[in-house]
Amino acid sequence: MPQFDFYSFSGQIFWTLAGFYFFYFFGLYYYLPKFSAMFKIRQKLIMTYIKENKTASNAVNTLNSFLSL
């Protein structure tokens, strides 16, 4: 079977590992910082929405307690 030929098998392993490491480090140094920044901005936005919701909820509760008297 040609895919298990001793002379070409080591070359196939080498190029497979070389391609894997190339794409791994490319993604690590190119995409990972972009994803990290995106997740930080997303987390900050979510926390801002939560704080605004708590403020609005407190205002509604105060208004409801005033109206129920």
C-alpha positions, 0 to 999 in steps of 0.5 A: 500500500503506497500510503504506508511506504517506508520512504514516503511515510516519514515525509507525510508525518513531517509535513502533517506536523509542520502544517499543524504547527504552522496553523496552530501558531498562526492562530495563536498569534493572529486570531487569539489576541482578536478573540481575547479583545472581543471577549473583554469588550463583550464582558464589559458591555454585559456588565454595563447592561447589568448595572443599568438594569439594576438601576432601572429596577431600583427606580421601578421598585421605588415607584411601585412602592410609592404608588402602592401607598 
